[in-house]
């Protein structure tokens, strides 16, 4: 759905924003695009934008949030970083999206076959990437403790780490931002964790956090 003005955006609930994404992913999987006229969208958004969500996802070339959720220009903020990890700049982007630009939903989107998570599980050390992958360590530790029988470098263990990394990230958003916590506590925004399966194109919504006013 396209939000045409600020009043449309203000009237939107976090729960309805999530419904838009769920419906969009169903269209994506069924190959039924609702957002195909990009030039029309350029014209519609040339004066302003009213995105209903901000999505933190991985830089993986298969995980474009606009495509996965069948959204057009101006519908969502897309924030991408290897391993969909959290840092201060991303928190600031979320604060901008929600407090200043009116978005109603924060989504952290992990995915299967994640190269960054694989690198973290393999102990990869490479320039600035080393510090980035270190942010995955709490999830690696969790999987090692809860699944000691699994080789942490195996595909199954890597996907478990990627899955837990989503939960770990959404749990820390409110701890790191008083701005977002106040908005969440007031029911102005919701926070959702999701996991994209590159094998099928489907998104599983693994944790949904809402406070009804």
C-alpha positions in Angstrom: 0.0 0.0 0.0 1.2 3.5 -0.8 0.7 6.2 1.8 -0.2 9.4 -0.1 0.2 12.0 2.7 1.2 12.5 6.2 -2.4 12.0 7.5 -2.5 8.5 5.9 0.8 7.7 7.6 -0.3 9.1 11.0 -3.5 7.0 11.0 -1.5 3.8 10.3 -1.0 1.4 13.2 2.2 -0.7 13.7 0.2 -3.9 13.4 -1.2 -2.7 10.0 2.3 -1.8 8.8 3.3 -5.4 9.5 0.3 -6.7 7.6 1.5 -4.7 4.6 4.8 -6.5 4.7 3.2 -9.9 5.2 0.9 -9.4 2.2 3.8 -8.1 0.1 5.9 -11.2 0.8 3.0 -13.4 -0.2 2.8 -11.5 -3.5 6.5 -11.9 -4.0 6.4 -15.7 -3.4 3.5 -15.9 -5.8 5.2 -13.7 -8.4 2.3 -11.2 -8.3 3.8 -7.8 -8.2 1.7 -4.8 -7.1 4.5 -2.3 -7.5 5.8 -2.4 -11.0 5.4 1.2 -12.4 8.6 2.7 -11.1 8.4 5.9 -13.1 5.0 6.6 -11.8 6.3 6.1 -8.3 9.2 8.5 -9.0 6.6 11.2 -9.9 4.4 10.4 -6.9 7.3 10.7 -4.4 9.2 13.6 -5.9 7.8 16.1 -3.3 7.9 13.9 -0.2 8.0 10.5 1.3 5.9 8.7 3.9 7.6 5.3 4.6 5.6 3.0 7.0 8.6 0.9 8.1 12.3 0.8 8.5 13.9 -2.6 7.7 17.4 -3.6 8.8 18.7 -6.4 6.6 21.9 -7.9 5.4 23.8 -6.6 2.3 23.4 -10.0 0.7 22.5 -9.5 -2.9 19.5 -11.8 -2.5 17.9 -9.9 0.3 16.6 -6.6 -1.1 13.7 -5.7 1.3 11.8 -3.7 -1.4 11.7 -6.9 -3.6 11.1 -9.4 -0.8 8.1 -7.4 0.5 7.0 -6.1 -2.9 7.2 -2.4 -1.9 7.7 0.5 -4.1 9.7 3.8 -4.0 8.9 5.7 -0.9 7.2 2.8 1.0 10.0 1.7 3.4 13.4 2.8 4.7 16.0 0.1 3.9 19.1 -0.1 6.1 21.6 -2.7 5.1 24.8 -4.0 6.7 26.6 -7.4 6.6 25.0 -9.7 9.1 22.2 -7.2 9.8 24.1 -6.3 13.0 23.4 -3.2 15.1 25.5 -0.1 15.6 25.1 3.5 16.7 24.6 4.8 13.2 21.9 2.3 12.5 20.2 3.2 15.8 20.3 6.8 14.7 18.8 5.9 11.3 16.0 4.1 13.1 15.4 7.1 15.3 15.2 9.3 12.2 12.8 7.0 10.4 10.4 6.7 13.4 10.6 9.9 15.3 11.2 12.4 12.4 9.8 10.6 9.3 6.9 8.9 10.9 7.6 5.2 10.3 5.5 2.8 12.5 7.5 -0.4 12.4 11.1 -1.6 12.8 12.0 -4.9 11.3 15.2 -6.8 11.7 15.5 -9.2 8.8 18.0 -12.1 8.9 18.4 -14.8 6.3 19.6 -18.3 5.6 22.9 -19.0 3.9 24.3 -15.7 5.3 27.9 -15.2 4.3 28.6 -12.7 7.1 27.3 -15.1 9.7 29.3 -17.9 8.1 32.4 -15.8 8.3 31.8 -15.1 12.0 31.3 -18.8 12.7 34.5 -19.5 10.9 36.4 -16.9 12.8 37.2 -14.7 9.8 39.6 -11.8 10.4 39.8 -9.2 7.7 40.4 -5.5 8.2 37.3 -3.6 9.5 35.2 -6.7 8.9 36.7 -8.2 12.0 35.0 -5.7 14.3 31.7 -6.1 12.5 31.7 -9.9 12.8 32.5 -9.6 16.4 29.0 -8.3 17.0 27.7 -11.8 16.1 29.7 -13.5 18.9 26.8 -13.5 21.4 24.7 -15.5 19.0 27.6 -17.9 18.3 28.1 -18.4 22.1 24.3 -19.0 22.5 24.2 -21.7 19.8 27.4 -23.4 21.1 25.7 -23.5 24.6 22.3 -24.7 23.4 23.4 -27.0 20.7 26.8 -28.4 21.8 26.4 -31.4 19.5 26.6 -29.2 16.4 29.7 -28.1 14.5 29.4 -24.3 14.7 30.8 -24.2 11.1 28.0 -26.4 9.7 25.2 -24.9 7.6 22.6 -25.9 10.2 24.6 -24.2 13.0 25.2 -21.1 10.9 21.5 -20.7 10.2 20.8 -21.1 14.0 23.3 -18.3 14.7 21.7 -16.1 12.0 18.2 -16.8 13.5 19.4 -16.0 17.0 21.2 -12.9 15.8 17.8 -11.5 14.7 16.3 -12.1 18.2 19.4 -10.7 19.9 19.3 -7.6 17.7 15.7 -6.7 18.3 16.1 -7.3 22.0 18.8 -4.6 22.1 17.2 -1.9 20.0 15.2 -0.6 23.0 18.2 -0.9 25.3 20.3 1.3 23.1 17.7 4.0 22.3 15.6 5.9 24.8 13.9 7.6 21.8 12.7 4.4 20.4 11.8 2.9 23.8 9.6 5.9 24.6 7.8 5.5 21.2 7.5 1.7 21.7 6.1 2.1 25.3 3.6 4.6 23.9 2.4 2.2 21.3 3.6 4.5 18.5 5.9 1.8 16.9 6.3 -1.9 16.8 9.4 -4.0 16.5 9.6 -7.3 14.6 12.2 -10.0 13.9 12.0 -11.8 10.6 14.0 -14.5 8.8 14.1 -14.8 5.0 14.6 -18.2 3.4 16.7 -17.7 0.3 15.7 -21.2 -0.9 12.0 -20.3 -1.2 11.6 -16.5 -1.0 9.4 -16.8 2.1 9.8 -14.7 5.2 9.1 -16.1 8.7 8.1 -13.5 11.3 9.8 -14.9 14.4 9.0 -12.3 17.0 6.4 -9.5 17.0 6.6 -6.8 19.7 3.6 -4.5 20.0 2.1 -2.5 22.9 -1.6 -1.6 22.3 -2.5 1.9 23.4 
